[in-house]
Amino acid sequence: MSLWKLFSGKTKEPEEAGGATVIDYVDWLVTYMLRTSNVELVIDSTRPLPGALETNPALIPPCLPPHESALNRLKLLCGLQPAYFSKPTEGSFQRTSGTHNLLISANFNDSPGRAICKIHLRIRSGTSRARDDSAASFRSGIR
């Protein structure tokens, strides 16, 4: 830990403290969509993140990262650069949960002062694992 962080009041980094990260939040988001049978969600930077107002203890997210972090994580999973897009941009990624292949597609619409991401979940039954084009960029599997 640096001296600056020591005197700024922060005692541990999230990784040191065992705290949840944006990676955990996005993993939770996909699981949340499955558990609630919600095939479409919207992340809007002017509104609370999905799960922020959740009262069911079984569905509360592990953390609530900044909107920008959650959106950038989704962009990375979709194989996109974590940057501002002047035009609407789409991407998708796959995950496997049990015997189901999940295709998560995202439509990013960035504008000054506001970013919106529309997420759509498609579930396919099957025994083969979904192919993951960017396995090195994130953890595989759904918890």
VEXMAR-28128 format. One record per atom (N, C-alpha, C): z, x, y; residue in three letters. Coordinates in steps of 0.02 Angstrom, whole numbers, padded with zeros to 5 digits, always signed. Layout:
BEGIN
ZXYALA
...
***
This chain:
BEGIN
+00000+00043-00058MET
+00000+00000+00000MET
+00000+00045+00062MET
-00040+00028+00111SER
-00044+00069+00171SER
+00015+00055+00216SER
+00028+00102+00262LEU
+00083+00092+00310LEU
+00070+00033+00355LEU
+00006+00023+00374TRP
-00011-00034+00417TRP
+00009-00099+00384TRP
-00007-00107+00321LYS
+00009-00169+00286LYS
+00085-00176+00276LYS
+00119-00119+00268LEU
+00191-00120+00259LEU
+00225-00148+00322LEU
+00201-00126+00381PHE
+00232-00148+00443PHE
+00203-00213+00471PHE
+00149-00237+00442SER
+00120-00300+00466SER
+00152-00360+00433SER
+00200-00348+00388GLY
+00234-00403+00356GLY
+00208-00419+00287GLY
+00151-00392+00270LYS
+00123-00403+00203LYS
+00154-00352+00156LYS
+00181-00376+00101THR
+00213-00329+00056THR
+00170-00313-00005THR
+00128-00359-00025LYS
+00086-00347-00083LYS
+00017-00378-00074LYS
-00032-00346-00102GLU
-00099-00374-00105GLU
-00098-00431-00157GLU
-00143-00480-00153PRO
-00144-00533-00203PRO
-00149-00507-00274PRO
-00189-00454-00284GLU
-00197-00427-00351GLU
-00131-00397-00376GLU
-00094-00364-00331GLU
-00030-00334-00349GLU
+00021-00388-00364GLU
+00019-00442-00327ALA
+00067-00496-00335ALA
+00049-00542-00393ALA
-00009-00533-00422GLY
-00030-00577-00476GLY
-00054-00644-00451GLY
-00071-00648-00387GLY
-00092-00710-00356GLY
-00164-00728-00375GLY
-00179-00791-00365ALA
-00246-00816-00380ALA
-00295-00793-00326ALA
-00358-00789-00344THR
-00410-00766-00298THR
-00465-00819-00293THR
-00514-00806-00251VAL
-00571-00851-00245VAL
-00608-00858-00311VAL
-00607-00807-00352ILE
-00638-00811-00419ILE
-00603-00865-00460ILE
-00537-00865-00458ASP
-00499-00916-00494ASP
-00514-00986-00466ASP
-00521-00991-00400TYR
-00535-01056-00370TYR
-00602-01083-00393TYR
-00654-01042-00392VAL
-00720-01066-00412VAL
-00721-01083-00487VAL
-00686-01043-00528ASP
-00680-01062-00599ASP
-00645-01129-00606ASP
-00592-01139-00567TRP
-00555-01202-00567TRP
-00601-01259-00544TRP
-00643-01246-00494LEU
-00687-01298-00467LEU
-00734-01326-00521LEU
-00763-01282-00562VAL
-00807-01305-00616VAL
-00766-01345-00667VAL
-00708-01321-00685THR
-00665-01356-00732THR
-00643-01424-00703THR
-00628-01425-00639TYR
-00608-01486-00604TYR
-00664-01538-00608TYR
-00726-01516-00598MET
-00783-01562-00603MET
-00788-01591-00673MET
-00776-01549-00724LEU
-00778-01573-00793LEU
-00722-01623-00807LEU
-00661-01605-00787ARG
-00602-01648-00801ARG
-00605-01715-00767ARG
-00634-01717-00707THR
-00636-01779-00669THR
-00703-01816-00676THR
-00747-01790-00718SER
-00814-01819-00728SER
-00851-01826-00662SER
-00839-01780-00618ASN
-00871-01779-00552ASN
-00929-01731-00555ASN
-00990-01757-00558VAL
-01048-01714-00566VAL
-01076-01689-00500VAL
-01050-01715-00445GLU
-01071-01691-00379GLU
-01010-01681-00334GLU
-01009-01625-00300LEU
-00956-01609-00252LEU
-00989-01579-00191LEU
-00955-01585-00135VAL
-00979-01554-00073VAL
-00923-01511-00044VAL
-00941-01449-00028ILE
-00896-01407+00010ILE
-00923-01405+00081ILE
-00884-01429+00127ASP
-00903-01432+00198ASP
-00850-01392+00236ASP
-00872-01342+00274SER
-00824-01299+00308SER
-00783-01334+00361SER
-00802-01396+00379THR
-00763-01434+00428THR
-00713-01482+00395THR
-00711-01481+00329ARG
-00666-01526+00292ARG
-00625-01486+00241ARG
-00570-01514+00216PRO
-00531-01477+00165PRO
-00572-01463+00103PRO
-00558-01407+00071LEU
-00591-01389+00008LEU
-00575-01441-00045LEU
-00620-01450-00094PRO
-00604-01493-00150PRO
-00539-01469-00183PRO
-00494-01515-00196GLY
-00430-01499-00226GLY
-00374-01490-00176GLY
-00390-01482-00112ALA
-00339-01470-00061ALA
-00292-01530-00054ALA
-00317-01589-00066LEU
-00276-01649-00058LEU
-00256-01679-00126LEU
-00267-01641-00179GLU
-00252-01665-00247GLU
-00176-01673-00256GLU
-00156-01730-00284THR
-00084-01743-00295THR
-00065-01739-00369THR
-00114-01742-00413ASN
-00101-01737-00485ASN
-00086-01664-00501ASN
-00025-01649-00525PRO
-00006-01579-00539PRO
-00053-01544-00588PRO
-00084-01581-00633ALA
-00129-01551-00682ALA
-00196-01531-00651ALA
-00211-01556-00591LEU
-00275-01543-00560LEU
-00271-01501-00496LEU
-00212-01476-00479ILE
-00204-01436-00418ILE
-00236-01368-00428ILE
-00276-01345-00379PRO
-00310-01280-00386PRO
-00260-01222-00385PRO
-00280-01164-00414PRO
-00235-01107-00415PRO
-00222-01077-00346PRO
-00269-01087-00299CYS
-00262-01065-00230CYS
-00314-01102-00188CYS
-00308-01095-00123LEU
-00358-01124-00077LEU
-00383-01067-00033LEU
-00439-01036-00053PRO
-00466-00981-00014PRO
-00499-01006+00049PRO
-00515-00962+00095PRO
-00555-00983+00153PRO
-00623-01012+00129PRO
-00648-01060+00166HIS
-00713-01090+00149HIS
-00767-01038+00139HIS
-00770-00990+00185GLU
-00822-00939+00182GLU
-00818-00900+00116GLU
-00758-00885+00093SER
-00750-00848+00030SER
-00775-00889-00029SER
-00757-00954-00031ALA
-00779-00997-00086ALA
-00856-01004-00086ALA
-00884-01013-00027LEU
-00957-01019-00022LEU
-00992-00954-00041LEU
-00965-00898-00019ASN
-00995-00834-00037ASN
-00990-00821-00112ASN
-00935-00841-00143ARG
-00928-00833-00215ARG
-00981-00874-00252ARG
-00991-00936-00230LEU
-01043-00978-00260LEU
-01113-00947-00250LEU
-01125-00919-00191LYS
-01190-00887-00178LYS
-01201-00829-00226LYS
-01149-00788-00236LEU
-01154-00732-00282LEU
-01168-00756-00353LEU
-01134-00807-00375LEU
-01145-00834-00442LEU
-01216-00859-00450LEU
-01244-00885-00396CYS
-01313-00911-00398CYS
-01365-00855-00391CYS
-01342-00793-00385GLY
-01388-00737-00378GLY
-01414-00728-00307GLY
-01379-00756-00259LEU
-01399-00751-00189LEU
-01355-00702-00152LEU
-01378-00679-00095GLN
-01338-00636-00053GLN
-01284-00678-00018GLN
-01224-00652-00011PRO
-01171-00689+00024PRO
-01180-00683+00100PRO
-01232-00715+00124ALA
-01250-00710+00194ALA
-01267-00778+00223ALA
-01273-00781+00288TYR
-01294-00842+00323TYR
-01369-00853+00309TYR
-01386-00915+00290PHE
-01456-00933+00277PHE
-01479-00980+00332PHE
-01533-00962+00366SER
-01558-01004+00420SER
-01595-01066+00394SER
-01615-01063+00331LYS
-01649-01120+00299LYS
-01608-01142+00239LYS
-01611-01207+00221PRO
-01576-01229+00160PRO
-01599-01187+00100PRO
-01551-01166+00060THR
-01565-01122+00004THR
-01532-01150-00059THR
-01568-01145-00115GLU
-01541-01170-00178GLU
-01533-01113-00228GLU
-01486-01124-00273GLY
-01475-01076-00327GLY
-01438-01111-00383GLY
-01433-01078-00440SER
-01397-01107-00496SER
-01370-01052-00541SER
-01322-01071-00583PHE
-01296-01025-00633PHE
-01273-01067-00692PHE
-01263-01034-00749GLN
-01243-01068-00810GLN
-01175-01043-00834GLN
-01140-01088-00866ARG
-01077-01072-00899ARG
-01075-01109-00966ARG
-01029-01088-01009THR
-01019-01122-01072THR
-00947-01145-01077THR
-00937-01206-01098SER
-00870-01233-01109SER
-00871-01266-01178SER
-00836-01234-01225GLY
-00837-01260-01294GLY
-00908-01259-01321GLY
-00933-01317-01340THR
-01001-01322-01366THR
-01050-01350-01314THR
-01028-01352-01252HIS
-01071-01379-01199HIS
-01097-01323-01154HIS
-01160-01328-01138ASN
-01191-01283-01089ASN
-01189-01318-01022ASN
-01164-01283-00972LEU
-01157-01312-00905LEU
-01207-01278-00859LEU
-01245-01317-00822LEU
-01289-01291-00771LEU
-01262-01315-00704LEU
-01243-01268-00663ILE
-01216-01284-00597ILE
-01268-01264-00546ILE
-01293-01313-00508SER
-01341-01297-00456SER
-01307-01310-00388SER
-01327-01270-00340ALA
-01296-01274-00274ALA
-01350-01271-00221ALA
-01342-01313-00170ASN
-01387-01315-00113ASN
-01346-01295-00052ASN
-01363-01238-00023PHE
-01326-01211+00034PHE
-01364-01228+00099PHE
-01328-01256+00146ASN
-01356-01274+00210ASN
-01310-01246+00264ASN
-01327-01187+00290ASP
-01286-01154+00341ASP
-01312-01170+00410ASP
-01267-01182+00456SER
-01286-01190+00526SER
-01229-01160+00568SER
-01242-01144+00630PRO
-01189-01115+00671PRO
-01127-01160+00674PRO
-01071-01133+00655GLY
-01009-01171+00657GLY
-00996-01216+00598GLY
-01043-01221+00552ARG
-01034-01266+00495ARG
-01076-01243+00436ARG
-01045-01243+00377ALA
-01081-01227+00316ALA
-01067-01282+00265ALA
-01119-01304+00231ILE
-01112-01357+00181ILE
-01145-01333+00116ILE
-01111-01346+00061CYS
-01139-01331-00005CYS
-01132-01393-00048CYS
-01187-01418-00072LYS
-01187-01475-00119LYS
-01193-01447-00189LYS
-01144-01462-00230ILE
-01142-01436-00298ILE
-01156-01492-00347ILE
-01200-01479-00395HIS
-01218-01528-00446HIS
-01206-01497-00515HIS
-01173-01533-00558LEU
-01157-01510-00625LEU
-01197-01550-00676LEU
-01231-01514-00720ARG
-01266-01545-00776ARG
-01236-01519-00840ARG
-01222-01564-00886ILE
-01191-01545-00950ILE
-01241-01557-01005ILE
-01249-01506-01047ARG
-01294-01512-01104ARG
-01255-01494-01166ARG
-01262-01536-01217SER
-01230-01521-01281SER
-01272-01469-01318SER
-01240-01428-01356GLY
-01276-01378-01394GLY
-01227-01329-01426GLY
-01250-01294-01476THR
-01206-01247-01510THR
-01219-01176-01487THR
-01275-01163-01455SER
-01288-01096-01431SER
-01257-01086-01363SER
-01235-01025-01350ARG
-01204-01009-01286ARG
-01257-01007-01231ARG
-01239-01028-01172ALA
-01285-01026-01115ALA
-01299-00954-01096ALA
-01361-00941-01078ARG
-01380-00874-01057ARG
-01358-00864-00985ARG
-01328-00808-00972ASP
-01302-00794-00906ASP
-01339-00735-00877ASP
-01381-00747-00826ASP
-01422-00694-00797ASP
-01383-00644-00756ASP
-01324-00662-00735SER
-01286-00615-00694SER
-01216-00605-00722SER
-01212-00590-00786ALA
-01147-00584-00820ALA
-01104-00530-00789ALA
-01135-00478-00762ALA
-01095-00424-00733ALA
-01061-00445-00669ALA
-01085-00498-00637SER
-01058-00516-00572SER
-00998-00564-00575SER
-00982-00591-00634PHE
-00924-00635-00637PHE
-00900-00641-00709PHE
-00840-00665-00716ARG
-00811-00673-00782ARG
-00846-00730-00818ARG
-00853-00723-00883SER
-00887-00775-00921SER
-00837-00825-00948SER
-00861-00886-00961GLY
-00820-00937-00992GLY
-00780-00977-00944GLY
-00761-01036-00965ILE
-00720-01082-00928ILE
-00653-01086-00963ILE
-00600-01084-00924ARG
-00532-01088-00953ARG
-00515-01159-00969ARG
***
